[in-house]
Amino acid sequence: MEEQKHLSDKITFKVKHLNEYHEIVIDPNDDRYEYKDQHQQIFEQASKLESITGVPSRYTTCANIPRNMNPSDVNNIERYLWCFENQKAFAPDSLLQYDPEDDIFSLNIRDGERFHLISYASYEYSISKRISMCYRLIEERDVPEEGCGGVCQLIRTESFFKRLKDLVNNDDLNAKITQLVQPLFEISSPETHLEAWKILKEFNVLQVFYPSCDWIHSARLAETGDARQNDLYLRTRG
């Protein structure tokens, strides 16, 4: 028997991407989605992540959203990130099976709550078999006005997001990378994983996956005199 719809009102919240807020509405009565797939509205409906960011939904593997464990008017600190997977990002014969069990209505998001959208890119060999985007929502109250404080300011800039978007949307580059590294990841041994990461390094994508935070390096220099950069790219390439 079909699971009963939630009787609560729609979930309405705002997401800030770069310098602009966007409203997201999750409607429990939208008949286009089965109950277990209601979170797909985040990825697919108009004015949602695809139109906000310019990254096609099929290239977005997941959205990590904090769950408020104490749904009251008191600002509490007991929150855990829940990962919602995008069903349409799963490639045929993907190593990981789509799991629709997480319930987006149990996040206890307050009406009108505001979040900041944080974007990451990675090679998702077990889901999309390509470089894909992943999003994380950070409650606005947890985002400092200056400095990082757990939210890197570097990855929230327009220039860095453009690098992410251009990398994820580059189908020709992704086809080359997938052909070389996917078989190595699927063998899944320490040696083949290391070889796959070496190939990703040769394509100069690791510094986009793991950006060096200027704030972190400045703090390290002030404290220890050591401002080393992570060796994530080949300086002699292109």
Backbone hydrogen bonds, N-H to C=O, Kabsch-Sander energy under -0.5 kcal/mol:
donor,donor_aa,acceptor,acceptor_aa,energy
11,I,26,I,-2.5
12,T,10,K,-0.7
13,F,24,I,-2.4
14,K,113,E,-2.7
15,V,22,H,-3.1
16,K,115,F,-2.9
17,H,15,V,-0.7
17,H,20,E,-2.5
18,L,16,K,-0.5
20,E,17,H,-1.8
22,H,15,V,-2.3
24,I,13,F,-3.3
26,I,11,I,-2.8
27,D,25,V,-0.6
30,D,27,D,-1.6
31,D,29,N,-0.9
33,Y,30,D,-1.6
37,D,34,E,-1.6
38,Q,35,Y,-1.5
40,Q,37,D,-2.0
41,Q,38,Q,-1.9
42,I,39,H,-1.8
43,F,39,H,-0.6
43,F,40,Q,-0.5
44,E,40,Q,-1.9
45,Q,41,Q,-1.6
48,K,45,Q,-1.5
49,L,42,I,-1.9
50,E,43,F,-0.5
52,I,48,K,-2.2
53,T,49,L,-2.6
54,G,50,E,-2.3
59,Y,56,P,-1.9
60,T,57,S,-2.0
61,T,59,Y,-0.6
61,T,133,M,-2.3
62,C,133,M,-0.8
63,A,84,F,-2.1
64,N,135,Y,-3.2
65,I,63,A,-0.6
65,I,82,W,-2.6
67,R,80,Y,-3.3
68,N,66,P,-0.6
68,N,107,L,-2.4
69,M,67,R,-0.8
69,M,78,E,-2.3
72,S,70,N,-2.2
76,N,74,V,-0.9
79,R,77,I,-1.5
80,Y,67,R,-1.5
82,W,65,I,-2.7
84,F,63,A,-2.5
84,F,82,W,-0.6
85,E,83,C,-0.6
86,N,61,T,-2.9
87,Q,85,E,-0.8
89,A,86,N,-1.9
90,F,87,Q,-1.1
91,A,127,I,-2.9
94,S,91,A,-1.4
96,L,126,S,-2.7
104,I,102,D,-0.6
106,S,103,D,-1.5
107,L,104,I,-1.2
108,N,105,F,-0.6
112,G,12,T,-2.4
113,E,12,T,-0.5
113,E,110,R,-2.2
115,F,14,K,-2.4
116,H,138,I,-2.9
117,L,16,K,-2.8
118,I,116,H,-0.6
118,I,136,R,-2.9
120,Y,134,C,-2.5
122,S,132,S,-1.9
124,E,122,S,-0.8
124,E,130,R,-2.5
125,Y,123,Y,-1.2
127,I,124,E,-0.9
128,S,124,E,-0.6
129,K,124,E,-2.9
132,S,122,S,-2.8
133,M,59,Y,-3.0
134,C,120,Y,-2.5
135,Y,62,C,-2.2
136,R,118,I,-2.5
137,L,64,N,-2.9
138,I,116,H,-2.5
138,I,136,R,-0.5
140,E,114,R,-2.3
142,D,139,E,-2.2
143,V,140,E,-1.6
151,V,148,C,-1.7
156,R,153,Q,-1.2
157,T,154,L,-1.3
161,F,157,T,-2.2
162,K,158,E,-2.0
163,R,159,S,-1.4
164,L,160,F,-2.0
165,K,161,F,-3.0
166,D,162,K,-2.8
167,L,163,R,-2.0
168,V,164,L,-2.6
169,N,165,K,-2.6
170,N,166,D,-0.6
170,N,167,L,-0.7
171,D,169,N,-1.4
174,N,170,N,-2.2
175,A,171,D,-2.3
176,K,172,D,-1.7
177,I,173,L,-2.4
178,T,174,N,-2.9
179,Q,175,A,-1.9
180,L,176,K,-1.2
181,V,177,I,-2.8
182,Q,178,T,-2.0
185,F,181,V,-2.4
186,E,182,Q,-2.2
187,I,183,P,-1.4
188,S,184,L,-1.3
193,H,189,S,-2.6
194,L,190,P,-2.0
195,E,191,E,-2.0
196,A,192,T,-2.3
197,W,193,H,-2.3
198,K,194,L,-1.8
199,I,195,E,-1.8
200,L,196,A,-2.2
201,K,197,W,-2.1
202,E,198,K,-1.8
203,F,199,I,-1.4
204,N,201,K,-1.6
205,V,200,L,-1.6
208,V,205,V,-1.2
209,F,205,V,-1.8
210,Y,206,L,-3.0
213,C,211,P,-0.5
214,D,212,S,-0.6
217,H,213,C,-2.3
218,S,214,D,-2.3
219,A,215,W,-2.2
220,R,216,I,-2.4
221,L,217,H,-2.3
222,A,218,S,-2.2
223,E,219,A,-1.9
224,T,220,R,-3.0
225,G,220,R,-0.7
225,G,221,L,-1.3
226,D,220,R,-0.8
227,A,225,G,-0.6
232,L,230,N,-1.7
234,L,201,K,-0.7
235,R,233,Y,-0.7
237,R,234,L,-1.4
